Amino acid sequence: QVQLVESGGGVVQAGDSLRLSCAASGRTFRRYAMDWFRQAPGKEREFVAGISFSGSGTTYADSVKGRFTISREYGKNTVYLQMNSLKPEDTAVYYCAADRVHWGQGTQVTVSS
């Protein structure tokens, strides 16, 4: 079992940057592929970025490619999502997931124009 806690959300202006963190409990962190998803009001949850358990492979949604970067730090059991050049359409609750089975509670990101 792994527990996930996201942090780093906030209210920013278009063009700004934010870094989200997802801290995982337990010793099995390195066994999990980790993903970031987001859900905007009235919309379904959508995939944003993913990183393999080894950290060697990453994938991104087309809408964030070139602007967002996912990474993981094994010593801190943490996954990050660096978000640059933010747009109003990036406004959503952001969730991290381990193997898309264990989910965090989410952190709100609001981007004003």
C-alpha positions in Angstrom: 0.0 0.0 0.0 1.2 3.5 -0.8 -0.2 6.8 0.3 0.2 9.9 -1.9 0.1 13.6 -0.9 0.2 16.3 -3.5 1.3 19.9 -2.8 2.4 23.0 -4.6 -0.8 24.2 -6.2 -1.9 27.8 -6.2 -3.2 30.7 -8.1 -0.9 32.1 -10.8 -1.1 34.3 -13.9 -0.8 33.0 -17.5 2.8 32.5 -18.4 3.9 31.7 -14.8 5.4 28.5 -13.5 4.5 26.1 -10.7 6.1 22.9 -9.4 3.8 20.3 -8.0 5.1 17.6 -5.6 3.7 14.2 -4.8 5.1 12.6 -1.7 4.7 8.9 -1.4 4.8 6.9 1.9 6.2 3.4 2.2 9.3 1.6 0.9 7.8 0.4 -2.4 7.9 3.8 -4.2 10.5 2.7 -6.7 8.2 -0.2 -7.8 5.5 2.1 -9.1 5.0 3.9 -12.4 3.8 7.4 -11.5 1.4 9.6 -13.3 -0.1 13.1 -13.0 -3.7 13.5 -14.0 -6.0 16.6 -13.8 -9.7 17.3 -13.7 -11.2 20.7 -14.6 -14.7 21.6 -13.5 -17.3 19.8 -15.5 -14.8 17.7 -17.4 -13.5 14.2 -17.0 -10.1 13.4 -15.4 -7.4 13.4 -18.0 -3.8 12.2 -18.2 -1.1 14.8 -18.0 2.3 13.1 -17.7 3.8 9.8 -16.6 7.1 8.4 -15.6 8.2 4.7 -15.5 9.2 3.0 -12.3 12.9 3.3 -13.3 12.6 6.9 -14.3 14.0 6.2 -17.7 10.7 6.7 -19.6 8.3 9.7 -19.6 5.1 10.4 -21.6 3.1 13.6 -21.9 -0.3 14.7 -23.1 0.0 16.7 -26.3 -1.6 19.7 -24.6 1.4 20.0 -22.1 4.3 18.6 -24.2 7.2 21.1 -24.2 5.8 23.0 -21.2 5.5 20.4 -18.4 8.2 18.1 -17.1 7.7 15.1 -14.8 10.6 13.7 -12.7 11.1 11.6 -9.6 13.5 11.6 -6.7 13.9 8.2 -5.1 15.7 9.4 -2.0 12.7 11.6 -1.2 10.0 9.2 -2.5 8.7 12.2 -4.5 7.4 12.8 -8.0 7.4 16.3 -9.4 5.6 18.1 -12.1 7.3 21.2 -13.3 4.8 23.4 -15.1 6.0 26.3 -17.2 4.2 28.8 -19.5 0.9 28.1 -17.8 -2.3 28.8 -19.6 -5.9 29.4 -18.2 -6.9 26.0 -19.7 -4.4 24.3 -17.3 -6.7 25.3 -14.4 -7.7 22.0 -12.7 -7.3 19.8 -9.7 -4.1 17.9 -10.2 -3.8 14.3 -8.9 -0.8 12.0 -8.8 -1.2 8.2 -9.1 0.9 5.2 -8.4 0.3 2.5 -11.1 -3.1 4.3 -11.6 -4.3 2.3 -8.6 -3.4 4.5 -5.7 -4.4 8.2 -5.8 -3.7 11.3 -3.9 -6.3 13.8 -2.8 -5.3 16.4 -5.4 -4.0 20.0 -5.4 -5.8 22.9 -7.1 -4.0 24.9 -9.8 -5.7 28.1 -11.0 -4.3 30.1 -13.9 -5.8 33.5 -14.5 -5.6 35.3 -17.8 
